[in-house]
């Protein structure tokens, strides 16, 4: 099990920090499901720069794909030259072909940490000792650390008040739905050995109670599948390697299995995180940069201005052009940039050399 791995003190500090934040949210909002959703949103806000980088990387790959295809056609028989030219295009536009995959892999440590915080029983428990959430959890799953405390385990399942959400006990897995005498197992030290013990948990009764659990598992699978399909559509054809494509296909299946056997609390976290990612990617697709913007950023220049800035710049240029025309003399050229002609000297008769007009004879 993941929780049995002897993590480093830094990792334990991270888990304790997540548990503390979850306990504080629960004290403000005494609903376990809502507290998990709020914590998930906070985590996604912290990871927002990483998510933006992931989506932008996929968009950048899609923009430069026409150039990549042209290079592949040009150097079809020379794979080495083909790779060199493609890497030049990536470097020219500041695109990394692997940056779209790394953020997805970096989410796995967050998933593992949330598993360690939301799975019960656990040793050590990561919720604050004085929090209301810890009291609600340990009433059903006591924190047993040795066989001397075995008598603290209740003989029958306790009510799920405090850990319920939408007719589900979030301590249960969908595979346990509808079982009022479900059990969660744990190993407790007994001298030099460890003994398996079981804790009774109320996961509802009869078929109608199972429906919310199955919907939660289906939502976890469906949101994972939709998110991966969304990523594949945003990525250009051929941009991802075969290993990356296989990873994107397998991920929904893997987390679909997780959604059946893992606690619904963890399923709720993952589905909420997926919905955030789907919405974030949808809105960022509408602000897709252009190839010129990529090249400008790679060269250290300012990207192309927006529509409002462009209109203001054109208005300023037109103003300067009209000012130049108004300064031109009547005898000069009205075209901007043409040389001005010197004024004619008045002739001896005055009137600009045209002579004085004679009076008509009467």
C-alpha positions in Angstrom: 0.0 0.0 0.0 1.1 3.5 -0.6 0.6 4.6 3.0 3.0 1.8 4.2 6.1 3.3 2.5 8.5 5.0 4.9 8.4 8.5 3.5 10.9 11.2 4.3 10.3 13.9 6.9 9.8 16.5 4.2 7.1 14.3 2.6 5.4 13.8 6.0 5.5 17.6 6.5 3.7 18.0 3.2 1.0 15.5 4.2 0.6 17.1 7.6 0.2 20.5 5.9 -2.5 19.2 3.5 -4.3 17.5 6.5 -4.1 20.8 8.5 -5.6 22.8 5.6 -8.4 20.2 5.1 -9.2 20.2 8.9 -9.3 24.0 8.9 -11.7 24.1 6.0 -13.9 21.5 7.6 -14.1 23.6 10.8 -15.4 26.5 8.7 -17.6 24.4 6.4 -18.6 21.2 8.4 -19.2 19.1 5.2 -16.5 16.6 4.3 -17.3 16.6 0.5 -17.4 20.4 0.2 -14.2 20.7 2.2 -12.5 18.3 -0.3 -13.8 20.3 -3.2 -12.5 23.6 -1.7 -9.1 22.0 -1.0 -8.9 20.8 -4.6 -9.7 24.2 -5.9 -6.9 25.7 -3.7 -4.4 23.1 -5.0 -5.4 23.8 -8.6 -4.9 27.6 -8.0 -1.4 26.9 -6.7 -0.7 24.6 -9.8 -2.3 27.2 -12.2 1.1 28.3 -13.7 2.0 24.7 -14.4 -1.4 24.1 -16.0 -1.1 27.2 -18.1 2.3 26.1 -19.3 1.0 22.7 -20.2 -1.8 24.0 -22.3 0.3 26.7 -24.0 2.9 24.1 -24.9 0.3 22.0 -26.7 -1.0 25.1 -28.5 2.6 26.1 -29.5 3.2 22.6 -30.9 0.0 22.9 -32.9 1.0 26.2 -34.4 4.5 25.1 -35.6 3.2 21.8 -36.9 2.9 23.0 -40.5 6.6 23.8 -40.5 7.4 20.5 -38.9 5.5 18.6 -41.6 7.2 20.6 -44.4 10.6 19.6 -42.9 9.5 16.0 -42.7 8.6 16.0 -46.4 11.7 17.8 -47.4 14.1 15.4 -45.5 12.1 12.2 -45.8 15.1 10.1 -46.5 17.4 11.7 -43.9 16.1 11.2 -40.4 19.0 12.8 -38.7 18.8 16.0 -40.8 15.0 15.9 -40.2 15.4 15.9 -36.4 18.0 18.7 -36.5 15.8 21.0 -38.6 12.7 20.2 -36.4 14.7 21.1 -33.3 15.8 24.3 -34.9 12.1 25.2 -35.5 11.3 24.3 -31.8 14.1 26.5 -30.6 13.2 29.4 -32.9 9.7 29.5 -31.5 10.6 28.6 -27.9 8.7 25.3 -28.0 9.5 22.2 -25.9 8.1 19.0 -27.3 8.1 17.3 -23.8 6.6 20.2 -21.7 3.1 19.1 -22.5 3.6 15.7 -20.9 5.5 16.6 -17.8 2.7 18.6 -16.0 0.5 15.5 -16.3 3.1 13.3 -14.7 3.8 15.9 -12.0 0.1 15.6 -10.9 0.8 12.0 -9.7 2.7 13.1 -6.5 -0.3 15.3 -5.6 -2.6 12.3 -6.2 -0.4 10.1 -4.0 -0.3 12.8 -1.2 -4.1 13.2 -1.3 -4.5 9.4 -1.1 -2.3 9.4 2.0 -4.4 12.1 3.6 -7.9 10.9 2.6 -7.4 7.1 3.2 -8.3 5.7 6.6 -7.0 4.0 8.6 -3.6 5.6 8.3 -0.5 5.9 10.5 0.3 8.6 11.3 -3.0 10.3 10.9 -2.5 13.7 9.1 -5.5 15.6 10.4 -5.0 18.0 13.3 -5.7 16.4 16.6 -8.2 19.1 17.7 -10.1 19.3 14.4 -13.8 18.3 14.1 -13.0 16.2 11.0 -10.6 14.0 12.9 -13.2 13.4 15.5 -15.8 12.4 12.9 -13.3 10.0 11.2 -11.9 8.4 14.3 -15.4 7.8 15.6 -15.8 5.3 12.8 -12.1 4.3 12.2 -10.2 4.7 15.5 -6.5 5.5 15.3 -5.1 2.1 16.5 -1.3 2.0 16.7 -0.8 -1.2 18.7 -2.6 -4.3 19.7 -3.0 -2.8 23.2 -5.7 -0.5 21.7 -7.6 -3.2 19.9 -10.6 -2.9 22.2 -11.2 0.6 20.8 -12.5 -0.8 17.5 -16.3 -0.8 17.7 -18.1 -4.2 17.2 -20.4 -2.7 14.6 -20.3 0.2 12.1 -20.9 3.6 13.5 -23.1 6.3 11.8 -21.4 8.1 9.0 -22.5 11.5 10.2 -19.6 13.9 9.6 -18.1 12.1 6.6 -21.2 11.8 4.4 -21.8 13.7 1.2 -24.6 13.3 -1.3 -25.9 10.0 0.4 -22.4 8.5 0.4 -20.0 7.8 3.2 -16.7 9.2 1.8 -14.7 6.6 3.8 -16.1 3.8 1.6 -15.1 2.7 -1.9 -17.7 2.2 -4.6 -16.9 -1.5 -4.5 -18.2 -1.5 -0.9 -21.4 0.4 -1.7 -24.6 -1.0 -0.3 -22.9 -3.0 2.4 -23.8 -1.9 6.0 -21.1 -4.1 7.4 -18.2 -3.2 5.1 -14.7 -3.4 6.5 -11.5 -1.5 6.0 -8.3 -3.3 6.9 -5.1 -2.2 8.5 -1.9 -3.8 9.9 -1.1 -3.2 13.6 2.3 -4.0 15.2 2.3 -6.8 17.7 5.8 -7.2 19.0 8.1 -8.0 16.1 5.2 -8.9 13.8 2.2 -7.0 12.3 -1.3 -8.3 12.6 -4.2 -7.5 10.2 -7.2 -5.9 11.9 -10.5 -4.8 10.4 -12.7 -1.8 11.1 -16.5 -2.0 10.4 -17.8 0.9 8.2 -21.4 1.6 7.3 -21.6 2.0 3.5 -25.3 2.0 3.2 -27.8 -0.7 2.4 -29.6 -2.1 -0.7 -29.4 -1.1 -4.3 -30.6 2.5 -4.4 -27.8 3.5 -2.0 -25.2 2.2 -4.5 -26.2 4.5 -7.3 -24.3 7.7 -6.0 -21.2 5.6 -5.5 -21.3 4.2 -9.0 -22.0 7.7 -10.5 -18.9 9.0 -8.6 -16.8 6.2 -10.1 -18.2 6.8 -13.6 -17.6 10.6 -13.2 -13.9 9.9 -12.3 -13.5 7.7 -15.4 -15.5 10.1 -17.7 -13.7 13.3 -16.7 -10.3 11.6 -17.0 -11.2 10.3 -20.5 -12.7 13.7 -21.6 -9.7 15.6 -20.3 -7.2 13.3 -22.2 -9.3 13.5 -25.4 -9.3 17.3 -25.0 -5.5 17.2 -24.7 -5.1 15.0 -27.7 -7.3 17.4 -29.8 -5.2 20.4 -28.7 -2.0 18.6 -29.6 -1.0 18.4 -33.3 -0.9 15.0 -35.0 2.5 13.4 -34.5 3.6 15.8 -31.8 3.4 13.2 -29.1 5.6 10.1 -29.2 4.1 6.6 -29.1 4.9 6.3 -25.4 3.1 9.6 -24.7 0.0 8.5 -26.7 -0.1 5.2 -24.9 0.1 7.0 -21.6 -2.9 9.2 -22.6 -4.9 6.2 -23.5 -4.1 4.1 -20.4 -4.6 6.9 -17.9 -8.5 6.9 -18.0 -8.5 3.1 -17.6 -6.1 3.2 -14.7 -8.0 5.9 -12.8 -11.3 4.2 -13.7 -10.1 1.1 -11.7 -8.9 3.4 -9.0 -12.4 4.9 -8.8 -13.9 1.5 -8.0 -11.5 0.5 -5.2 -10.4 3.8 -3.7 -12.3 5.8 -1.1 -15.0 8.1 -2.6 -13.2 11.0 -0.9 -10.3 10.5 -3.3 -12.6 10.0 -6.2 -14.3 13.3 -5.4 -10.9 15.0 -5.4 -9.8 13.6 -8.7 -13.1 14.4 -10.5 -13.1 18.0 -9.2 -9.5 18.4 -10.4 -10.4 17.1 -13.8 -13.4 19.4 -14.1 -11.1 22.4 -13.3 -8.6 21.3 -15.9 -11.3 20.9 -18.5 -12.6 24.4 -17.9 -9.2 25.9 -17.8 -8.2 24.3 -21.1 -11.4 25.4 -22.7 -11.0 29.0 -21.9 -7.3 29.1 -22.8 -7.9 27.7 -26.2 -9.9 30.9 -27.0 -6.7 33.0 -26.3 -4.4 31.0 -28.5 -1.2 32.8 -29.5 0.0 33.1 -33.1 3.2 31.9 -34.8 4.4 35.5 -34.8 3.9 35.8 -31.1 6.0 32.6 -30.5 8.8 33.9 -32.7 8.8 37.3 -30.9 8.9 35.7 -27.5 11.7 33.4 -28.5 13.7 36.4 -29.8 13.1 38.3 -26.6 10.9 40.8 -28.3 7.5 42.0 -27.3 4.6 39.9 -28.7 2.2 41.4 -31.2 -0.2 44.0 -29.7 -3.8 43.3 -29.2 -6.7 44.8 -31.2 -7.2 47.9 -29.0 -3.5 48.7 -29.0 -3.3 48.3 -32.8 -6.2 50.6 -33.4 -4.7 53.3 -31.1 -1.4 53.0 -32.9 -3.1 53.4 -36.3 -5.0 56.4 -35.0 -1.8 58.0 -33.8 -0.1 57.4 -37.2 -3.1 58.9 -39.1 -2.9 62.0 -36.8 0.8 62.5 -37.5 0.1 62.2 -41.3 -2.6 64.8 -41.2 -0.4 67.2 -39.1 2.3 66.8 -41.8 -0.2 67.7 -44.5 -1.4 70.8 -42.7 2.2 72.1 -42.3 2.8 71.9 -46.0 2.8 75.2 -48.1 0.2 75.8 -50.8 2.9 75.7 -53.4 4.4 72.6 -52.0 3.5 69.0 -52.5 0.7 67.6 -50.4 2.3 64.2 -50.4 4.2 63.4 -47.2 7.9 62.9 -47.7 8.1 64.9 -51.0 10.6 67.8 -51.1 9.2 71.3 -50.5 9.7 73.8 -53.3 11.2 77.2 -52.4 8.8 80.2 -52.6 9.0 82.4 -55.7 10.6 85.9 -55.2 8.4 88.8 -55.9 9.1 90.5 -59.3 9.9 94.1 -59.8 6.2 94.9 -60.2 5.4 93.2 -57.0 2.5 90.8 -56.8 4.9 87.7 -56.9 6.6 88.8 -60.1 3.4 89.0 -62.2 3.6 92.8 -62.5 1.1 95.5 -61.6 -2.2 95.2 -63.3 -3.0 98.0 -65.8 -6.1 100.0 -65.4 -8.6 99.6 -68.2 -8.9 102.5 -70.5 -12.1 104.4 -70.3 
